[in-house]
Amino acid sequence: MKPLIFLSIIASLLTSCRKVQTGNSYRDHPAEHSLFTELLDIYDISLLPEYKDSTYCAQVSTWDTTGGNDDGFNGRYSFLKRNPDSSLVIFAKTGSGVIHRIWTPTPTMDTLDFYLDQDQKPSFSIQYADLFSGKKYPFIGPLCGNQLGGFYCYLPIPFEKSCRIISRGRRLQFHQIQYRMYEPGERVRSFNIQPEDSVKALLDKISVLWNNKNRNLQDLYSKVPGEFSGKVDLEPGKTTGAFELNQGGRILGFELSPARAFEGSDKNIDIKITWDGEENPAVFCPIADFFGYAFGTASMQSLLMGTRDNKNYCYFPMPFDKKAKIELVYRKNSSLSTGPVQVSVTVWYSSDKRIPEKEGKFYAFWNKDRESRIGKPHIFLDIEGKGHYVGSVLQAQGMVAGMTYFFEGDDSAAVDGEFRIHGTGSEDYFNGGWYAMMDRWDGKMSLPIHGALGYSLPFCRTGGYRFYLSDKISFEKSIFMSIEHGPAGNAFPVDYTSVAMYYSGVPAENSTQPAGELSHVFVPDTLILYPQLADLNLFGNMKVETTWKYGTGGESYLFTPGAESWLRFSLADIPDEKYSLYMDLMMEPYGCEFSVWQRQTRISDWIPTSREKEERVRNLYLCDLDLPENASTITLRFRTDSHKRSLLLNRLILVRNQD
């Protein structure tokens, strides 16, 4: 469709409604809700501050209602009802509403029937996997797809009277379906799998925007009225003003550079944003945490905020009434010899004031759980008032070396005092799936509205982000958003850092201020390498088999080396320090001998792994290890014969030497 035709369609739709001014355009409260208006909420970022009055946001999922961790493994909680023909009802709501998001890590080839508006026949049917494959229009990328182990569909499915989803398969596992219900009397045009031209054009616009690798603020707004650019010198122990506007309006976006100036384990430069002279800042947290750094290193590159080309960017629209102030706080750190830092600041803004009855102000709630409490989840946000929730950024550090079991924890939300949302796992909340598995949730990856900040088994840590557009969680009186740490009971000890983003009329009163150890990146003394995600190389002939049967929390690898075979592990991500090296392995009748080398220098004795009966040894001491920058590998060399020919490895363990 030609651009002029597309614009005329939008214009004709908007003229039928009453006007509400925004930072980018004039958007009316729609005369009717439809696939088009829902997609417009996804495409037009300037609409984010607008309230969705008197709507009911909730989620259906497969969570274990007994409090255990069977959130879909056995399918026990994966349906609402089994029909006489063995088909499964997985969603059923009466009234007008819209499905915003469907997620699963376990799609099947079975058919899903969507019954809209009490039809006796399906309004449309689709293979479950084709919700995410991009093969069935309009369920196409980038709104629908799969990465990081999760399959996600953000194509809105509005319905006027009711919606039922029935799976023709006999068994399902994990899924989440997030939806919004409208008040009685709201006009809704139900979903049509053969969309009109205006919808097709808007889908094309979203595709171009989301797939643009070099997008900037100008890609989000057709016109940016005002721009401020300048440089500020930050001095340790001082707060420096970066931008101030003493009249009502809205910030459309801002950038800070160089991004590398805010990297490091101390995170002692903060951003502080205040609206209208409010006593509590709207934003006050380390710059690194606000822009989605992963444990002090730049990581996130989302549609709305992150780091690109050594610049931090934030494109959340931020309306205010009378005054806006952005300050940068450089906290002193007695352990570091720090000097001044020069920062370049660019702010884009307009004079369009906030409409208090229609729009909220932007707030970010920073929360740090340095020492988690058993039985208590990590809180993203707990406030009273009216508004909507639009984003979560989380850095999750386990305090017990080993597998990242803390990421079994579920997210949940109580809205207006009512339990509405319960997830099925932490990576699931961020639209991923299956942590610690190759090419799934195993490393950094940024997508437009969700992604992984990183994943490290040696450090027992990970992180993720998720932003909400049309699916923003509306609340009239209060919201409580949290995420568990551990499979059940919030029992896994963790260090969690989060930033929750929302729009409302007032800031949170119980926000923690960044200081000292609260913003410091924790580095564990014990680092564990699981072979399933280790960077390893083989020399010579060697057979490798993998298995889960030994109960180590990860895969075990059985190596059967030939003559003159070597096995090298990269330690490139391990800090350059001194360690004691241990191995978790299975002693067995066929166990061979091996020794540890740093390049061409042997650093251990020859170590036998043979025993008459198979037995797990969890901490077999190998040698002491010094990791200079130019020797960030270790190599195992083997001695074998016809009977002693294999090594069954569970994991390698490095314990930092305390000098």
C-alpha positions in Angstrom: 0.0 0.0 0.0 1.3 3.5 -0.9 2.2 5.8 2.1 -0.5 8.4 1.1 -3.2 5.8 1.1 -2.0 4.5 4.5 -2.1 8.0 6.0 -5.5 8.7 4.6 -6.8 5.5 6.2 -5.4 6.6 9.6 -6.8 10.1 9.2 -10.3 8.9 8.3 -10.4 6.6 11.3 -9.2 9.2 13.7 -11.7 11.9 12.6 -14.5 9.7 13.9 -13.4 10.0 17.5 -12.8 12.7 20.1 -9.2 14.2 20.1 -6.6 13.4 22.8 -3.3 15.2 22.2 0.0 13.3 22.4 3.6 13.9 21.8 3.6 12.6 18.3 0.0 13.0 17.0 -3.6 13.5 17.9 -5.1 10.1 18.9 -8.7 9.8 19.9 -10.4 7.5 22.3 -11.5 5.0 19.6 -15.1 4.7 18.6 -14.5 1.0 18.5 -11.6 -1.3 19.5 -10.2 -3.4 16.6 -7.1 -5.1 15.4 -6.1 -1.7 13.8 -6.4 0.3 17.0 -4.6 -2.4 19.0 -1.8 -2.4 16.4 -1.7 1.4 16.5 -0.9 1.1 20.3 2.0 -1.1 19.3 3.3 1.1 16.5 2.8 4.6 18.0 5.1 4.9 21.0 3.7 8.3 21.9 0.5 6.6 23.1 2.3 4.8 25.9 1.4 7.4 28.6 -2.4 7.1 27.9 -4.5 5.3 30.5 -6.7 2.4 29.5 -9.6 3.3 31.8 -11.7 0.7 33.5 -10.2 -2.3 31.8 -9.4 -5.7 33.3 -5.9 -7.1 32.6 -5.1 -10.7 33.5 -3.4 -13.9 32.3 -4.3 -17.6 31.9 -1.2 -19.8 32.3 -0.2 -23.4 33.2 1.2 -22.6 36.6 1.2 -25.2 39.3 -1.7 -24.0 41.6 -0.4 -26.2 44.4 2.7 -24.1 44.8 5.0 -26.6 43.3 7.1 -26.4 40.1 5.0 -28.5 37.7 4.1 -25.5 35.6 3.6 -27.6 32.4 6.0 -30.5 32.5 3.2 -33.0 32.9 0.4 -31.0 31.4 -1.7 -31.4 34.6 -2.5 -27.6 34.7 -2.3 -27.0 31.0 -6.1 -26.8 30.3 -9.3 -25.4 31.8 -11.5 -28.3 30.7 -11.2 -31.6 28.7 -14.1 -32.0 26.3 -15.8 -35.3 25.6 -13.8 -35.7 22.4 -10.6 -35.2 24.4 -9.9 -31.8 23.0 -8.7 -29.2 25.5 -10.2 -25.8 26.4 -7.2 -23.5 27.2 -8.9 -20.1 27.1 -12.6 -19.1 27.7 -13.8 -15.6 28.4 -17.3 -14.0 28.0 -17.5 -10.3 27.2 -15.6 -7.9 25.0 -11.8 -8.0 25.1 -8.5 -8.7 23.4 -5.8 -11.3 23.6 -2.5 -9.4 23.6 0.1 -12.2 24.0 0.4 -15.9 23.6 3.7 -17.6 24.7 4.9 -21.2 24.9 8.3 -23.0 24.8 6.5 -26.2 23.7 4.3 -25.6 20.6 2.8 -28.7 18.9 1.6 -29.5 15.5 -2.0 -29.8 16.8 -4.7 -27.5 15.6 -6.0 -24.6 17.7 -9.7 -23.6 17.1 -10.6 -20.0 18.0 -14.3 -19.5 18.6 -15.1 -15.8 18.7 -18.5 -14.3 19.8 -20.2 -17.5 20.7 -20.0 -18.9 17.2 -20.8 -22.6 16.9 -18.0 -23.1 14.4 -14.4 -21.9 14.7 -13.9 -18.3 13.5 -10.5 -19.6 12.4 -8.2 -22.5 13.0 -4.5 -22.6 13.0 -1.8 -25.1 13.7 -0.4 -24.2 17.2 3.2 -23.9 15.8 2.0 -21.6 13.0 1.1 -18.9 15.6 4.9 -18.3 15.7 6.3 -19.7 12.4 5.5 -16.7 10.2 3.9 -19.0 7.7 0.3 -18.1 8.4 -0.7 -14.4 7.7 -1.3 -12.2 9.6 0.6 -14.2 12.3 4.0 -12.9 11.0 7.3 -11.6 12.3 8.4 -9.6 14.1 5.2 -9.6 16.2 5.3 -13.4 16.1 8.4 -15.5 16.3 10.7 -17.6 18.5 14.1 -16.9 20.1 15.8 -17.7 23.3 13.9 -20.9 23.6 10.4 -19.2 23.7 7.7 -18.9 21.1 5.7 -15.6 21.3 2.7 -14.1 19.5 2.0 -10.4 20.0 -0.6 -10.1 17.2 -3.8 -8.8 19.0 -6.9 -10.9 18.8 -9.9 -8.7 19.7 -13.4 -10.2 20.3 -16.8 -8.6 20.8 -18.8 -11.1 22.9 -16.6 -14.0 23.8 -13.5 -16.0 23.0 -12.7 -19.7 23.4 -9.5 -21.5 22.3 -9.6 -25.2 22.0 -6.6 -27.4 21.3 -7.3 -30.6 19.2 -4.3 -32.2 20.7 -4.7 -34.5 23.8 -1.8 -33.0 25.7 -0.3 -29.6 26.1 2.6 -28.3 28.3 3.6 -24.7 29.0 1.7 -21.6 27.9 0.7 -18.1 28.9 -2.2 -16.1 27.4 -2.4 -12.4 28.5 -5.6 -10.5 27.8 -7.6 -7.4 28.5 -11.4 -7.2 29.1 -13.3 -4.0 28.3 -16.3 -2.6 30.1 -19.8 -3.6 28.9 -21.0 -1.4 26.1 -17.5 -0.8 24.6 -17.6 -1.4 20.8 -15.2 -4.1 19.6 -14.7 -5.3 16.0 -13.7 -9.0 16.3 -10.6 -10.4 14.8 -10.7 -11.4 11.1 -7.9 -13.7 9.8 -8.3 -11.9 6.5 -7.4 -8.4 7.6 -8.4 -5.2 5.7 -5.8 -3.1 3.9 -5.3 -0.6 6.7 -4.2 -3.5 9.0 -1.9 -4.9 6.4 -0.3 -1.4 6.0 0.2 -1.0 9.7 1.7 -4.5 10.0 4.2 -3.4 7.3 5.0 -0.3 9.3 5.7 -2.2 12.5 7.8 -4.7 10.6 10.0 -1.9 9.1 10.4 -0.2 12.5 11.1 -3.3 14.5 13.5 -4.8 12.0 15.5 -1.5 11.6 19.0 -2.3 13.1 19.9 1.4 13.3 16.6 2.9 14.4 16.6 6.2 16.3 14.1 8.7 17.7 13.3 10.0 14.3 12.0 6.6 13.3 9.4 6.8 16.1 8.2 10.4 15.6 7.4 12.1 12.3 8.3 15.5 13.9 10.5 16.4 16.9 9.9 20.0 17.9 12.8 20.7 20.3 16.3 19.4 20.8 18.9 20.1 23.4 22.6 19.0 23.1 25.4 19.7 25.5 28.3 18.3 27.5 28.5 18.1 31.3 31.5 17.4 33.5 30.8 15.1 36.3 32.9 15.4 39.5 33.0 12.6 42.2 30.8 13.5 45.1 28.7 16.0 43.1 25.3 16.2 41.5 25.3 17.9 38.0 22.3 19.2 36.1 22.0 17.8 32.6 18.7 19.2 31.4 15.9 21.4 32.8 12.7 22.7 31.4 10.5 25.1 33.4 7.3 24.8 31.5 4.9 21.9 30.9 5.6 19.6 28.0 7.1 16.1 27.4 10.4 14.6 26.9 10.3 12.4 23.8 13.7 10.8 24.3 17.3 11.3 25.5 20.8 9.9 25.0 23.9 9.8 27.2 27.4 9.1 25.9 29.9 7.6 26.0 28.2 4.5 27.3 31.5 3.0 28.3 31.9 5.6 31.0 29.2 3.9 33.0 30.6 0.4 32.8 32.3 -1.4 35.6 31.5 -3.2 38.8 30.8 -0.2 41.0 28.0 1.5 39.0 28.5 4.7 40.9 27.0 7.2 38.4 23.3 7.6 38.8 20.5 9.2 36.8 17.9 11.3 38.6 14.8 12.6 36.9 12.2 14.8 38.7 8.8 16.0 37.5 7.1 19.1 38.6 9.2 19.6 41.8 7.9 16.4 43.3 9.6 15.4 46.6 10.5 11.9 45.4 12.3 11.5 42.0 10.6 9.8 39.2 13.9 8.0 38.3 16.8 7.5 40.7 19.1 4.6 40.0 22.5 3.7 38.6 22.7 4.6 34.9 23.9 1.1 34.1 20.8 -0.5 35.6 18.4 2.0 34.0 19.8 1.3 30.5 19.9 -2.5 30.9 23.5 -3.1 31.5 24.3 -6.7 32.5 26.3 -6.6 35.8 28.1 -3.5 34.8 28.5 -4.2 31.0 26.4 -2.6 28.3 23.9 -5.2 27.0 20.3 -4.2 26.1 19.3 -2.9 22.6 15.5 -2.8 22.7 13.1 -0.7 20.8 12.6 1.7 23.7 15.9 1.9 25.5 19.4 0.4 25.7 22.9 1.0 24.4 24.0 1.3 20.8 27.1 2.7 19.2 28.5 3.7 22.6 25.4 5.7 23.4 22.7 5.1 26.0 19.2 5.9 24.6 15.7 6.1 26.2 12.7 6.7 23.9 9.9 6.4 26.5 7.6 9.4 26.1 7.6 11.4 29.4 4.8 14.0 29.8 4.9 16.4 32.7 2.8 19.4 34.0 5.1 22.2 34.9 8.8 21.3 35.2 11.3 18.6 34.2 14.8 18.1 35.5 17.5 15.5 34.6 20.5 15.3 36.9 23.5 13.0 37.0 24.9 12.0 40.4 28.5 10.9 40.7 28.9 9.1 44.0 32.4 8.9 45.6 34.0 5.5 46.0 36.8 5.3 48.6 38.1 2.1 47.0 38.7 3.7 43.6 40.8 6.6 42.4 38.3 8.2 40.1 38.5 11.5 38.2 36.1 13.7 36.3 33.9 12.2 33.6 32.6 14.2 30.6 29.2 13.2 29.4 27.4 14.2 26.2 23.6 14.8 26.7 21.0 15.1 24.0 17.3 15.6 24.9 14.3 15.8 22.5 11.2 17.4 23.8 7.9 19.1 22.9 5.7 21.7 24.5 2.6 19.4 24.5 1.6 19.3 28.2 0.4 16.2 30.0 -3.4 15.8 30.1 -3.7 14.5 33.7 -7.1 12.8 33.3 -5.8 10.9 30.2 -2.1 10.4 30.8 0.3 9.3 33.5 3.9 10.5 34.1 6.8 8.1 33.6 8.4 6.5 36.7 11.1 3.9 37.2 11.3 2.0 40.5 14.8 0.6 41.3 14.9 -2.2 43.8 17.9 -4.1 45.1 17.7 -7.4 47.1 21.3 -7.8 48.2 20.3 -10.5 50.6 17.1 -12.3 49.6 14.6 -13.4 52.2 13.4 -17.0 52.4 9.7 -17.2 51.6 9.6 -13.6 50.1 9.7 -12.9 46.4 11.7 -10.1 44.8 9.4 -7.1 44.3 9.3 -5.3 41.0 6.7 -2.7 42.1 4.3 -2.2 44.9 2.3 1.1 44.7 -1.1 2.6 45.1 -2.8 4.8 42.6 -3.9 4.7 39.0 -1.6 3.9 36.1 -0.2 1.1 34.0 2.9 -1.1 34.1 5.2 -0.9 31.0 8.5 -2.6 31.7 10.8 -4.8 33.8 14.6 -5.1 33.7 16.2 -7.7 36.0 19.7 -8.7 36.8 19.6 -12.0 38.7 22.6 -13.3 40.6 22.6 -16.6 42.4 24.5 -16.7 45.7 25.1 -20.5 45.6 27.5 -21.7 42.9 26.1 -24.0 40.3 23.0 -24.2 38.2 20.7 -21.2 38.0 17.8 -22.8 39.8 16.6 -19.4 41.0 15.3 -18.8 37.5 12.6 -21.4 38.1 10.8 -18.6 40.0 7.5 -17.4 38.6 6.4 -13.8 38.1 3.0 -12.7 39.5 0.9 -9.6 39.7 -2.0 -8.5 41.9 -4.0 -5.7 40.3 -6.4 -3.5 42.4 -6.1 -6.0 45.2 -7.0 -9.0 43.0 -4.6 -11.8 42.0 -4.5 -11.6 38.1 -1.2 -13.0 36.7 1.0 -16.0 37.6 3.8 -17.1 35.3 5.5 -20.4 34.8 9.2 -19.5 35.2 11.5 -16.5 35.0 12.9 -16.9 31.5 9.2 -17.6 30.5 8.3 -14.1 31.8 10.9 -12.6 29.4 9.4 -14.7 26.5 12.3 -17.2 26.6 12.5 -20.8 27.6 14.9 -23.6 28.8 17.8 -21.8 30.5 21.3 -23.4 30.3 20.5 -25.2 27.1 22.4 -24.4 23.9 20.9 -21.9 21.5 18.0 -21.2 24.0 18.3 -19.1 27.1 22.1 -19.3 27.1 23.5 -15.9 26.4 22.8 -12.2 25.5 20.2 -11.4 22.9 18.1 -8.3 22.3 14.8 -8.2 20.6 12.5 -5.1 20.3 10.5 -5.6 23.4 12.1 -8.5 25.2 15.4 -10.3 25.6 18.2 -11.8 27.7 20.8 -9.4 29.2 23.2 -12.4 29.4 23.7 -15.8 30.9 26.7 -17.3 32.7 26.7 -20.6 34.4 30.2 -20.1 35.8 29.0 -16.9 37.6 25.5 -18.4 38.3 23.8 -15.3 36.9 21.5 -14.1 34.1 19.1 -11.2 33.4 16.3 -10.2 31.1 14.0 -7.4 30.1 10.4 -7.1 28.9 8.4 -4.1 27.8 4.7 -3.7 27.4 3.0 -1.7 24.6 -0.7 -2.5 23.8 -0.4 -5.1 26.6 0.5 -2.6 29.3 -1.0 -3.7 32.6 -3.6 -1.2 33.7 -4.5 -0.6 37.3 -7.1 1.7 38.9 -6.1 1.5 42.6 -2.9 -0.5 43.0 -0.4 -3.0 41.6 1.9 -5.5 43.2 4.4 -7.1 40.7 7.0 -9.6 41.9 9.1 -12.6 40.8 10.1 -15.6 42.8 13.7 -16.9 43.4 13.8 -20.7 43.2 11.4 -23.5 42.1 9.2 -23.2 45.2 9.2 -21.3 48.5 11.6 -18.5 47.4 14.3 -20.5 49.0 17.3 -20.0 46.7 19.6 -17.2 48.0 20.0 -14.5 45.4 21.1 -10.9 44.7 18.5 -9.3 42.5 18.5 -5.9 40.9 15.5 -4.6 39.0 14.0 -1.5 37.4 10.2 -1.5 37.0 8.8 1.2 34.7 5.2 2.5 34.8 3.0 5.5 34.2 1.0 7.1 37.0 0.1 10.4 38.7 2.6 10.1 41.6 6.0 8.5 42.2 6.5 5.5 44.6 7.3 6.6 48.1 9.4 3.6 49.2 12.0 3.6 46.5 15.6 2.6 47.6 18.3 5.1 46.8 21.5 3.8 45.2 24.5 3.8 47.5 27.8 1.9 48.1 27.4 -1.9 48.1 23.8 -1.7 46.9 25.1 -0.8 43.4 28.2 -3.0 43.4 28.4 -6.0 41.2 28.8 -9.2 43.2 31.6 -11.6 41.9 31.4 -15.1 43.4 34.5 -16.8 44.7 33.4 -20.2 43.3 32.9 -20.5 39.5 31.6 -23.7 37.9 31.9 -24.8 34.3 29.2 -27.1 33.0 30.4 -28.9 29.9 27.0 -28.3 28.2 27.8 -24.6 27.8 31.6 -24.6 28.0 33.7 -23.4 25.1 35.8 -26.4 24.4 38.0 -27.7 21.6 39.1 -31.3 20.7 42.5 -32.4 19.3 42.9 -35.8 17.9 40.2 -38.5 17.8 37.7 -38.4 20.6 34.2 -39.7 21.0 31.8 -37.5 23.0 28.5 -38.6 24.5 26.1 -36.5 26.6 23.7 -37.6 29.3 21.4 -36.2 32.1 21.2 -39.4 34.1 23.7 -38.5 36.9 21.6 -35.9 38.7 24.3 -33.1 38.6 21.9 -30.3 37.7 23.2 -30.3 34.1 24.5 -32.5 31.4 27.4 -34.9 32.0 29.8 -35.6 29.1 31.5 -38.9 28.5 34.8 -38.4 26.7 36.5 -41.5 25.1 39.8 -40.2 23.8 42.0 -41.9 21.2 45.8 -41.8 21.3 47.3 -38.4 21.7 43.9 -36.7 22.2 43.5 -33.4 24.0 40.5 -31.5 25.4 40.9 -27.8 25.8 38.5 -25.5 27.8 38.4 -21.7 27.3 38.5 -19.6 30.5 38.2 -16.3 28.6 35.3 -15.1 30.8 37.0 -16.0 34.1 38.7 -13.1 35.9 42.5 -13.2 35.7 43.3 -14.4 39.3 44.7 -17.4 41.1 42.4 -20.4 41.7 42.3 -23.9 43.0 41.0 -26.2 40.3 38.6 -29.1 41.1 36.6 -31.6 39.1 33.2 -33.1 39.7 33.3 -36.5 37.9 32.2 -40.1 37.9 34.9 -42.6 38.9 34.2 -45.8 36.9 35.8 -49.1 36.0 36.8 -47.7 32.5 38.2 -44.4 33.8 41.5 -43.3 32.3 44.2 -41.0 33.6 44.6 -37.3 32.6 46.7 -34.3 33.5 46.0 -30.6 33.3 48.1 -28.3 31.1 48.3 -24.6 30.4 49.3 -24.6 26.8 52.6 -26.6 26.7 53.2 -26.6 30.5 51.9 -29.4 32.7 50.5 -28.0 35.9 49.0 -31.1 37.6 50.1 -34.7 38.3 48.6 -37.6 36.3 45.2 -38.2 37.9 43.5 -41.7 37.8 39.7 -41.9 37.4 39.3 -45.7 37.6 37.4 -47.4 40.4 35.8 -50.9 40.6 32.3 -49.4 41.0 30.9 -46.2 39.6 31.0 -43.5 42.2 30.5 -39.7 42.0 33.4 -37.5 43.3 32.1 -34.0 43.7 35.4 -32.1 44.5 38.5 -33.9 43.2 41.4 -31.5 43.6 43.4 -31.2 40.4 45.9 -28.3 40.9 46.4 -24.6 41.6 45.9 -22.4 38.6 47.1 -18.9 37.8 45.2 -17.2 35.0 47.3 -14.5 33.4 45.7 -12.7 30.5 47.7 -14.6 27.9 46.9 -18.1 29.1 43.1 -18.2 29.5 42.7 -21.9 28.7 43.4 -25.2 30.3 43.9 -28.5 28.5 43.3 -32.1 29.6 45.7 -34.6 28.1 44.9 -38.3 28.5 46.7 -41.7 29.1 44.5 -44.6 28.0 44.7 -48.3 27.4 42.2 -51.0 26.2 40.5 -51.1 29.7 41.0 -47.5 31.0 39.7 -45.4 28.1 37.1 -42.8 29.2 36.5 -39.7 31.4 32.9 -39.0 32.6 32.9 -35.3 33.4 30.2 -33.5 35.4 31.8 -30.1 35.8 34.9 -28.1 36.5 35.2 -26.0 39.6 37.4 -23.0 40.2 37.7 -21.6 43.7 39.4 -18.2 44.0 42.5 -18.3 46.3 42.2 -15.8 49.2 45.7 -14.3 49.5 
